[in-house]
Amino acid sequence: MTFAKLVQDEFKKNKTRTLAELYDALSSNSEVSLEGTTLKHRIRSAIYGLKQANKVELVSKATYSTTENF
């Protein structure tokens, strides 16, 4: 499973997620072997891709929510 898919699955579970919630959820996931700044970079990169595809939007500081296109 790709890393972007893991982030997308987190947004399917909860429509609105903060970066901290994503960090916690994915760092405790057994499929993710990354940690620290590498993990944070991958999460932000996946969110950037979802933003470019208009699937998530920034709703407040470090908080993202899914759009109708999700």
Secondary structure, DSSP 8 states (H G I E B T S, - for coil): --HHHHHHHHHHH-SEEEHHHHHHHHHS-TT----HHHHHHHHHHHHHHHHHTTSEEEEETTEEEE-TT-
